[in-house]
Amino acid sequence: MPNWKEVLEEIQVEAQKGVPNALDVIRRKYILDIQKKTGRNVIAYYSGWLQRGNAIDVIVNDKDKNAFMVNIHKLDRTKGLDLILHTPGGDLAATESIVDYLNQMFGNNIRAIIPQISMSAGTMVALSCKEIIMGKQSNLGPIDPQMGGVACQAVLDEFQKAKDDIKINPQAAALWQVIISKYHPTFLGACQNSIDWSEKLALDWLKRNMCNGDEPRAKKILKELCDHKTNKSHARHMSIDKCKEIGLSIIEMEQDNDLQDLILTVHHSFMHTFAHSTATKIVENHLGVTYVESLPIQIPLQMQQTKHP
């Protein structure tokens, strides 16, 4: 299978031949090749956050439900689903809705494929699957909830530390007042609710599918992925070895060289699409059905001006 450079050259050759939408043609060809290899439905959920991190639509959101509805329509759901994930994560409520919908459509017969990175809510989606296909280059991430870019558990820990410190040293109250005054009255409760919500969802999904009812195993996985004190950062990248160590059901991509080549070729195709188009997110199946979010087209200033005689 072609590497990064060869995929780009293949796209360029097709474009030079006058093939319309060469980026789409090459990408869809290799997604279909994965389906031919596995015999399962394939949907690729790809975010362009590495290229356009400031775009609104790169994260998991409620519009993604429409994307999955479009992609699942007319699929033979008895064949299960291989879900290729590349995302920084996003909204917890949207994630819950998407996972529930996928479960309604395919039951427990869903595998996650991680070509490179699936973080936060993307990791939660992977936890709802029966197995996760990862390579040496693949990463999942912690699932501790964030608010305003701050870890909810870190906020609660800081508040508890302030209480303990003031109890021992009342004179520290003035210093801590400056620090904790940035939290509005309901913020601490919202942080705790987010933690409880995300942990319950992940635990239920793990028990229902990957852990097959084994609650101690599910709780062990959950502790490793939710513990902000252990992980230190929500951006921490967890390797395939770490994911196996904590108890996730991992299939090594390297066990099947042909499948590995196909997965990485699809990944390269998506990366080239984001690099050479305005797309910010693409959800696409092996039948060529595609849902795309794109940056708004900027109209040059001179074209916006009205000319008067």
Contacts in CASP RR format, 6 or more apart in sequence:
PFRMAT RR
TARGET T0000
AUTHOR 0000-0000-0000
METHOD contacts of the structure
MODEL  1
MPNWKEVLEEIQVEAQKGVPNALDVIRRKYILDIQKKTGRNVIAYYSGWL
QRGNAIDVIVNDKDKNAFMVNIHKLDRTKGLDLILHTPGGDLAATESIVD
YLNQMFGNNIRAIIPQISMSAGTMVALSCKEIIMGKQSNLGPIDPQMGGV
ACQAVLDEFQKAKDDIKINPQAAALWQVIISKYHPTFLGACQNSIDWSEK
LALDWLKRNMCNGDEPRAKKILKELCDHKTNKSHARHMSIDKCKEIGLSI
IEMEQDNDLQDLILTVHHSFMHTFAHSTATKIVENHLGVTYVESLPIQIP
LQMQQTKHP
1 30 0 8 1.000
1 258 0 8 1.000
1 261 0 8 1.000
1 262 0 8 1.000
1 264 0 8 1.000
1 265 0 8 1.000
2 9 0 8 1.000
2 10 0 8 1.000
2 265 0 8 1.000
2 268 0 8 1.000
3 268 0 8 1.000
4 268 0 8 1.000
4 271 0 8 1.000
7 26 0 8 1.000
7 265 0 8 1.000
7 268 0 8 1.000
7 269 0 8 1.000
7 272 0 8 1.000
8 268 0 8 1.000
8 272 0 8 1.000
10 26 0 8 1.000
11 22 0 8 1.000
11 23 0 8 1.000
11 26 0 8 1.000
11 269 0 8 1.000
11 272 0 8 1.000
11 276 0 8 1.000
12 22 0 8 1.000
14 22 0 8 1.000
14 25 0 8 1.000
14 26 0 8 1.000
15 22 0 8 1.000
19 25 0 8 1.000
23 269 0 8 1.000
23 272 0 8 1.000
23 273 0 8 1.000
23 276 0 8 1.000
23 277 0 8 1.000
24 273 0 8 1.000
24 290 0 8 1.000
26 269 0 8 1.000
27 266 0 8 1.000
27 269 0 8 1.000
27 270 0 8 1.000
27 273 0 8 1.000
27 284 0 8 1.000
28 284 0 8 1.000
28 288 0 8 1.000
28 290 0 8 1.000
30 262 0 8 1.000
30 265 0 8 1.000
30 266 0 8 1.000
30 269 0 8 1.000
31 42 0 8 1.000
31 44 0 8 1.000
31 266 0 8 1.000
31 284 0 8 1.000
31 285 0 8 1.000
31 286 0 8 1.000
31 288 0 8 1.000
32 286 0 8 1.000
32 287 0 8 1.000
32 288 0 8 1.000
33 262 0 8 1.000
33 265 0 8 1.000
34 42 0 8 1.000
34 82 0 8 1.000
34 84 0 8 1.000
34 259 0 8 1.000
34 262 0 8 1.000
34 263 0 8 1.000
34 266 0 8 1.000
34 286 0 8 1.000
35 41 0 8 1.000
35 42 0 8 1.000
35 286 0 8 1.000
37 258 0 8 1.000
37 259 0 8 1.000
37 262 0 8 1.000
38 82 0 8 1.000
38 259 0 8 1.000
39 79 0 8 1.000
40 79 0 8 1.000
40 80 0 8 1.000
40 81 0 8 1.000
40 82 0 8 1.000
40 111 0 8 1.000
41 75 0 8 1.000
41 76 0 8 1.000
41 77 0 8 1.000
41 79 0 8 1.000
41 80 0 8 1.000
41 81 0 8 1.000
41 82 0 8 1.000
41 106 0 8 1.000
41 285 0 8 1.000
41 286 0 8 1.000
42 81 0 8 1.000
42 82 0 8 1.000
42 84 0 8 1.000
42 285 0 8 1.000
42 286 0 8 1.000
43 68 0 8 1.000
43 71 0 8 1.000
43 72 0 8 1.000
43 81 0 8 1.000
43 82 0 8 1.000
43 83 0 8 1.000
43 84 0 8 1.000
43 283 0 8 1.000
43 284 0 8 1.000
43 285 0 8 1.000
43 286 0 8 1.000
44 84 0 8 1.000
44 86 0 8 1.000
44 266 0 8 1.000
44 270 0 8 1.000
44 282 0 8 1.000
44 283 0 8 1.000
44 284 0 8 1.000
44 285 0 8 1.000
45 64 0 8 1.000
45 67 0 8 1.000
45 83 0 8 1.000
45 84 0 8 1.000
45 85 0 8 1.000
45 86 0 8 1.000
45 87 0 8 1.000
45 283 0 8 1.000
46 84 0 8 1.000
46 86 0 8 1.000
46 87 0 8 1.000
46 270 0 8 1.000
46 274 0 8 1.000
46 281 0 8 1.000
46 282 0 8 1.000
46 283 0 8 1.000
46 284 0 8 1.000
47 58 0 8 1.000
47 59 0 8 1.000
47 86 0 8 1.000
47 87 0 8 1.000
47 88 0 8 1.000
47 89 0 8 1.000
47 280 0 8 1.000
47 281 0 8 1.000
48 55 0 8 1.000
48 58 0 8 1.000
48 86 0 8 1.000
48 274 0 8 1.000
48 279 0 8 1.000
48 280 0 8 1.000
48 281 0 8 1.000
49 55 0 8 1.000
49 58 0 8 1.000
49 59 0 8 1.000
49 87 0 8 1.000
49 88 0 8 1.000
50 271 0 8 1.000
50 274 0 8 1.000
51 271 0 8 1.000
51 274 0 8 1.000
51 275 0 8 1.000
52 58 0 8 1.000
52 274 0 8 1.000
52 280 0 8 1.000
52 295 0 8 1.000
53 88 0 8 1.000
55 280 0 8 1.000
55 295 0 8 1.000
57 63 0 8 1.000
57 280 0 8 1.000
57 281 0 8 1.000
57 293 0 8 1.000
58 87 0 8 1.000
58 88 0 8 1.000
58 280 0 8 1.000
58 281 0 8 1.000
59 87 0 8 1.000
59 88 0 8 1.000
59 89 0 8 1.000
59 90 0 8 1.000
59 91 0 8 1.000
59 121 0 8 1.000
60 87 0 8 1.000
60 89 0 8 1.000
60 90 0 8 1.000
60 91 0 8 1.000
60 94 0 8 1.000
60 95 0 8 1.000
60 98 0 8 1.000
60 121 0 8 1.000
60 122 0 8 1.000
60 125 0 8 1.000
61 90 0 8 1.000
61 91 0 8 1.000
61 94 0 8 1.000
62 91 0 8 1.000
62 93 0 8 1.000
62 94 0 8 1.000
62 97 0 8 1.000
63 293 0 8 1.000
64 94 0 8 1.000
64 98 0 8 1.000
64 281 0 8 1.000
64 283 0 8 1.000
65 94 0 8 1.000
65 97 0 8 1.000
65 98 0 8 1.000
65 101 0 8 1.000
66 291 0 8 1.000
67 281 0 8 1.000
67 283 0 8 1.000
67 291 0 8 1.000
68 98 0 8 1.000
68 101 0 8 1.000
68 102 0 8 1.000
68 283 0 8 1.000
69 101 0 8 1.000
70 283 0 8 1.000
70 289 0 8 1.000
70 291 0 8 1.000
71 283 0 8 1.000
71 284 0 8 1.000
71 285 0 8 1.000
71 289 0 8 1.000
71 291 0 8 1.000
72 105 0 8 1.000
72 285 0 8 1.000
73 289 0 8 1.000
74 287 0 8 1.000
74 289 0 8 1.000
75 81 0 8 1.000
75 285 0 8 1.000
75 287 0 8 1.000
77 105 0 8 1.000
77 106 0 8 1.000
80 106 0 8 1.000
80 109 0 8 1.000
80 110 0 8 1.000
81 102 0 8 1.000
81 105 0 8 1.000
81 106 0 8 1.000
81 109 0 8 1.000
81 110 0 8 1.000
81 111 0 8 1.000
82 110 0 8 1.000
82 111 0 8 1.000
82 113 0 8 1.000
82 133 0 8 1.000
83 102 0 8 1.000
83 110 0 8 1.000
83 111 0 8 1.000
83 112 0 8 1.000
83 113 0 8 1.000
83 125 0 8 1.000
83 129 0 8 1.000
84 113 0 8 1.000
84 115 0 8 1.000
84 263 0 8 1.000
84 266 0 8 1.000
85 112 0 8 1.000
85 113 0 8 1.000
85 114 0 8 1.000
85 118 0 8 1.000
85 122 0 8 1.000
85 125 0 8 1.000
85 126 0 8 1.000
86 114 0 8 1.000
86 115 0 8 1.000
86 116 0 8 1.000
86 117 0 8 1.000
86 118 0 8 1.000
86 267 0 8 1.000
86 270 0 8 1.000
87 117 0 8 1.000
87 118 0 8 1.000
87 119 0 8 1.000
87 121 0 8 1.000
87 122 0 8 1.000
88 117 0 8 1.000
88 119 0 8 1.000
88 120 0 8 1.000
89 95 0 8 1.000
89 118 0 8 1.000
89 119 0 8 1.000
89 120 0 8 1.000
89 121 0 8 1.000
89 122 0 8 1.000
89 123 0 8 1.000
90 120 0 8 1.000
90 121 0 8 1.000
90 122 0 8 1.000
91 121 0 8 1.000
92 121 0 8 1.000
92 124 0 8 1.000
92 145 0 8 1.000
92 194 0 8 1.000
92 197 0 8 1.000
92 198 0 8 1.000
92 201 0 8 1.000
94 121 0 8 1.000
95 121 0 8 1.000
95 122 0 8 1.000
95 124 0 8 1.000
95 125 0 8 1.000
95 201 0 8 1.000
96 201 0 8 1.000
98 125 0 8 1.000
99 124 0 8 1.000
99 125 0 8 1.000
99 128 0 8 1.000
99 201 0 8 1.000
99 205 0 8 1.000
102 110 0 8 1.000
102 128 0 8 1.000
103 110 0 8 1.000
103 128 0 8 1.000
103 208 0 8 1.000
108 130 0 8 1.000
108 208 0 8 1.000
108 209 0 8 1.000
109 130 0 8 1.000
110 128 0 8 1.000
110 129 0 8 1.000
110 130 0 8 1.000
110 209 0 8 1.000
111 129 0 8 1.000
111 130 0 8 1.000
111 131 0 8 1.000
111 132 0 8 1.000
111 133 0 8 1.000
111 251 0 8 1.000
112 118 0 8 1.000
112 125 0 8 1.000
112 126 0 8 1.000
112 129 0 8 1.000
112 131 0 8 1.000
112 132 0 8 1.000
112 133 0 8 1.000
113 132 0 8 1.000
113 133 0 8 1.000
113 263 0 8 1.000
114 126 0 8 1.000
114 132 0 8 1.000
114 133 0 8 1.000
114 134 0 8 1.000
114 135 0 8 1.000
114 138 0 8 1.000
114 139 0 8 1.000
114 140 0 8 1.000
115 137 0 8 1.000
115 138 0 8 1.000
115 263 0 8 1.000
115 264 0 8 1.000
115 266 0 8 1.000
115 267 0 8 1.000
116 137 0 8 1.000
116 138 0 8 1.000
116 139 0 8 1.000
116 267 0 8 1.000
117 138 0 8 1.000
117 139 0 8 1.000
117 237 0 8 1.000
118 125 0 8 1.000
118 126 0 8 1.000
118 139 0 8 1.000
118 140 0 8 1.000
118 141 0 8 1.000
119 139 0 8 1.000
119 140 0 8 1.000
119 141 0 8 1.000
119 235 0 8 1.000
119 237 0 8 1.000
120 141 0 8 1.000
120 142 0 8 1.000
120 143 0 8 1.000
120 146 0 8 1.000
120 234 0 8 1.000
121 143 0 8 1.000
122 140 0 8 1.000
123 140 0 8 1.000
123 141 0 8 1.000
123 142 0 8 1.000
123 143 0 8 1.000
123 225 0 8 1.000
124 143 0 8 1.000
124 198 0 8 1.000
124 201 0 8 1.000
124 202 0 8 1.000
124 205 0 8 1.000
126 132 0 8 1.000
126 140 0 8 1.000
127 143 0 8 1.000
127 202 0 8 1.000
127 205 0 8 1.000
127 206 0 8 1.000
127 210 0 8 1.000
127 221 0 8 1.000
127 225 0 8 1.000
127 248 0 8 1.000
128 205 0 8 1.000
128 206 0 8 1.000
128 208 0 8 1.000
128 209 0 8 1.000
128 210 0 8 1.000
129 209 0 8 1.000
129 210 0 8 1.000
130 209 0 8 1.000
130 210 0 8 1.000
130 249 0 8 1.000
131 210 0 8 1.000
131 249 0 8 1.000
131 250 0 8 1.000
131 251 0 8 1.000
132 140 0 8 1.000
132 243 0 8 1.000
132 248 0 8 1.000
132 249 0 8 1.000
132 250 0 8 1.000
132 251 0 8 1.000
133 250 0 8 1.000
133 251 0 8 1.000
133 252 0 8 1.000
133 253 0 8 1.000
133 259 0 8 1.000
133 263 0 8 1.000
134 140 0 8 1.000
134 240 0 8 1.000
134 243 0 8 1.000
134 250 0 8 1.000
134 251 0 8 1.000
134 252 0 8 1.000
134 253 0 8 1.000
135 240 0 8 1.000
135 252 0 8 1.000
135 253 0 8 1.000
135 254 0 8 1.000
135 260 0 8 1.000
136 239 0 8 1.000
136 240 0 8 1.000
136 253 0 8 1.000
136 254 0 8 1.000
138 239 0 8 1.000
138 240 0 8 1.000
138 253 0 8 1.000
139 237 0 8 1.000
139 238 0 8 1.000
139 239 0 8 1.000
140 225 0 8 1.000
140 237 0 8 1.000
140 238 0 8 1.000
140 243 0 8 1.000
140 248 0 8 1.000
141 225 0 8 1.000
141 231 0 8 1.000
141 234 0 8 1.000
141 236 0 8 1.000
141 237 0 8 1.000
141 238 0 8 1.000
142 225 0 8 1.000
142 226 0 8 1.000
142 227 0 8 1.000
142 228 0 8 1.000
142 231 0 8 1.000
142 233 0 8 1.000
142 234 0 8 1.000
142 236 0 8 1.000
142 238 0 8 1.000
143 198 0 8 1.000
143 202 0 8 1.000
143 225 0 8 1.000
143 226 0 8 1.000
144 151 0 8 1.000
144 152 0 8 1.000
144 153 0 8 1.000
144 195 0 8 1.000
144 198 0 8 1.000
144 225 0 8 1.000
144 226 0 8 1.000
144 227 0 8 1.000
144 228 0 8 1.000
144 231 0 8 1.000
144 234 0 8 1.000
145 151 0 8 1.000
145 152 0 8 1.000
145 191 0 8 1.000
145 194 0 8 1.000
145 195 0 8 1.000
145 197 0 8 1.000
145 198 0 8 1.000
146 152 0 8 1.000
146 234 0 8 1.000
147 155 0 8 1.000
147 187 0 8 1.000
147 190 0 8 1.000
147 191 0 8 1.000
147 194 0 8 1.000
149 234 0 8 1.000
151 228 0 8 1.000
151 234 0 8 1.000
152 191 0 8 1.000
152 192 0 8 1.000
152 194 0 8 1.000
152 195 0 8 1.000
153 191 0 8 1.000
153 195 0 8 1.000
153 226 0 8 1.000
153 228 0 8 1.000
153 229 0 8 1.000
154 228 0 8 1.000
155 183 0 8 1.000
155 187 0 8 1.000
155 188 0 8 1.000
155 191 0 8 1.000
156 188 0 8 1.000
156 191 0 8 1.000
156 192 0 8 1.000
156 195 0 8 1.000
157 228 0 8 1.000
157 229 0 8 1.000
158 179 0 8 1.000
158 180 0 8 1.000
159 180 0 8 1.000
159 183 0 8 1.000
159 188 0 8 1.000
162 176 0 8 1.000
162 179 0 8 1.000
162 180 0 8 1.000
165 172 0 8 1.000
165 176 0 8 1.000
166 172 0 8 1.000
166 173 0 8 1.000
166 176 0 8 1.000
195 226 0 8 1.000
198 226 0 8 1.000
199 222 0 8 1.000
199 226 0 8 1.000
202 222 0 8 1.000
202 225 0 8 1.000
202 226 0 8 1.000
203 215 0 8 1.000
203 218 0 8 1.000
203 219 0 8 1.000
203 222 0 8 1.000
206 217 0 8 1.000
206 218 0 8 1.000
206 221 0 8 1.000
206 222 0 8 1.000
207 213 0 8 1.000
207 214 0 8 1.000
207 215 0 8 1.000
207 218 0 8 1.000
210 218 0 8 1.000
210 248 0 8 1.000
210 249 0 8 1.000
211 217 0 8 1.000
211 218 0 8 1.000
211 221 0 8 1.000
217 247 0 8 1.000
220 246 0 8 1.000
220 247 0 8 1.000
221 246 0 8 1.000
221 247 0 8 1.000
221 248 0 8 1.000
224 230 0 8 1.000
224 246 0 8 1.000
225 231 0 8 1.000
225 238 0 8 1.000
225 246 0 8 1.000
228 234 0 8 1.000
240 250 0 8 1.000
240 252 0 8 1.000
243 250 0 8 1.000
244 250 0 8 1.000
253 259 0 8 1.000
253 260 0 8 1.000
253 263 0 8 1.000
254 260 0 8 1.000
270 282 0 8 1.000
273 279 0 8 1.000
273 282 0 8 1.000
274 280 0 8 1.000
277 294 0 8 1.000
278 294 0 8 1.000
278 295 0 8 1.000
278 297 0 8 1.000
279 292 0 8 1.000
279 293 0 8 1.000
279 294 0 8 1.000
279 295 0 8 1.000
280 293 0 8 1.000
280 294 0 8 1.000
280 295 0 8 1.000
281 292 0 8 1.000
281 293 0 8 1.000
282 290 0 8 1.000
282 291 0 8 1.000
282 292 0 8 1.000
282 293 0 8 1.000
283 290 0 8 1.000
283 291 0 8 1.000
284 290 0 8 1.000
284 291 0 8 1.000
END
